[in-house]
C-alpha cells in the first residue's frame, strides 16, 4: 500500500477514531461499534463497514473468539505512513526542538528567580 492510499483510508475521522480505540489492545467489534455509534451517531452496520475498510486495507486484524470478533491494530501500514512522513519531518522537528529549548530556558530562569526571592 502506498502512503498516499493510506491517507485515503485514514482521511475518515471514524476510521482514525477506531484506530485510536485499538491502540491499547484488542477490542470486540461490539465494543468498537458502541463507541463509534455514540460519538458519531452512525448505525452499527456503518461502524462495521469502517472496520471492514480498515481490515481490508491492512490497518486492522481480526480474529474470531467464539461468537466474538476481536480487532487489533496492524502497524505495518502505519510504519509506511511514518516512513513517508519522514521526508517532511524536518519542517516541524527543528521548530519543535527550538521550542523545547526555549521552554527549558524559561523553567531555569523561573527556578533562578524563585531561589533568589
Secondary structure, DSSP 8 states (H G I E B T S, - for coil): --HHHHHHHHTSHHHHHHHHHHTTS-EEHHHHHHHHHHHH---HHHHHHHHHHHHHTTSEEEEEETTEEEEEE--HHHHHHHHHHTTTTHHHHHHHHHHHHHHHHHHHHHHHHHHH-
